[in-house]
Amino acid sequence: MLDSPADPFAPHTLLTPGPTPLHPRAQQALTRSMRGHMDPEVFAVNAAIQQDLRELYGAGEGTFTALLAGTGSLGMEAGFANLVEPGDEVLVCVNGAFGARMAEMAARYGARVRRVTAPLGQPIDPAQVAANLGGVTLVAMVHGETSTGVLNPLPAVAEVVRGSGALLSVDAVTTAGMEPFSMEAWGIDYVYTGSQKCLSAPPGVAPVAISERALERQATRRTPTPLWYCDFEGLRDYWDRQSYHHTVPVNLHFAFHAALRAALEEGLPQRQARVREMDRAIAAALAPLGFSHYVQDPAARLPTVLALRLPEGFDDAGVRAALREREISVTGGLGATAGLIWRLGLMGEAARPGPYRTLMLALEELLGERGLTDRFEEALGLLVGR
Ligand SMILES: *Cc1c(COP(=O)(O)O)cnc(C)c1O
């Protein structure tokens, strides 16, 4: 059944915490004719991407921005590859699967990893970071922990790291473009996201921003960056000096730029408001069915990944399979939260009434819950003042 779909071009409602539905302008940009990676027009698109990324991340002067040819995980790995040398003390905040991935990567690049942890569903405590900074050269934290729907208190953590001498590396995969983010104001040295999350571009490029301080740290390494492909200097050869380094995925650059332009034209504050309105309306509509917030502290709830505890006795696998039959994808928990929660994606184009109306209608039928869609629309209407 799955290997012979009736219509491979049938619309699909993608409500996962990444990838997200493509922005129509990104979809259209994918049809542009192929050009060489050294073509002047491609360099012009690259320069526009670099400029727009500064705005996306709130980056200061001297910050280098670029796309890496890989997914968000490559953005994560490139930071450790360039900024860690064997024996360095690296503090990693771990309160979910992506924080754990960071710790694993830092160790592979030879770091002595110190972990500051929080139980699943709870945010990192900045005081614990402050208490463990002695001798640390790099602090790494996930802003929005996708595996649990937790928003970590980045401004407060950045404040304690600032002035300690340590660099701060941040995973903004579920936040940049949908949540307030300011590299310059907060003093962040390295940040990355994935094209397929909050920007609704196809997967395959990781937008990064690297502060002057981080570039300086990399330039004065005792040993060369072990990951040749993402060596900061090699990236600058191509992005700043227009000389060949590797063949960039040109069509993904086109699509990514179209999506990023669309996001900036919509306005970052407007996007932040949009995701919050959607998040509240969905939670309000589902609450009478017995769905409740998994993250207790309202300030620690990540608006772009709505983690909802399932009602008692709910058939998680069965309902999601039935939704998939109707071309609707919903993601459950991961590891310890499997079978316990749903993680509803509200990044980029997923945070629109249309796709969630589709979900509500399907659930109304599957669960026999009449009025669910009306409840959702009413919550949205009230919240957006319709
Ligand atoms: C999705 C995600 C990643 C990894 O991105 P990939 O594109 O899957 O490599 C890293 N961090 C967070 C917080 C994510 O949500």
The ligand as a Tripos MOL2 file, in Angstrom:
@<TRIPOS>MOLECULE
LIG
   15    15     1     0     0
SMALL
NO_CHARGES

@<TRIPOS>ATOM
      1 C1         15.9240   18.3590   13.8520 C.3       1 LIG1
      2 C2         16.8870   18.8230   14.8800 C.ar      1 LIG1
      3 C3         18.2930   18.6580   14.7420 C.ar      1 LIG1
      4 C4         18.9170   17.8330   13.6680 C.3       1 LIG1
      5 O1         18.6130   18.2270   12.4330 O.3       1 LIG1
      6 P1         18.6700   17.2150   11.1930 P.3       1 LIG1
      7 O2         18.2660   18.1380   10.1210 O.co2     1 LIG1
      8 O3         17.7190   16.1090   11.4640 O.co2     1 LIG1
      9 O4         20.0760   16.7470   11.0600 O.co2     1 LIG1
     10 C5         19.1200   19.2040   15.6950 C.ar      1 LIG1
     11 N1         18.6280   19.8670   16.7550 N.ar      1 LIG1
     12 C6         17.3080   20.0210   16.9470 C.ar      1 LIG1
     13 C7         16.8350   20.7680   18.1450 C.3       1 LIG1
     14 C8         16.3940   19.5070   16.0110 C.ar      1 LIG1
     15 O5         15.0810   19.6670   16.1970 O.3       1 LIG1
@<TRIPOS>BOND
     1     1     2 1
     2     2     3 ar
     3     2    14 ar
     4     3     4 1
     5     3    10 ar
     6     4     5 1
     7     5     6 1
     8     6     7 2
     9     6     8 1
    10     6     9 1
    11    10    11 ar
    12    11    12 ar
    13    12    13 1
    14    12    14 ar
    15    14    15 1
@<TRIPOS>SUBSTRUCTURE
     1 LIG1         1 GROUP 0 **** ****
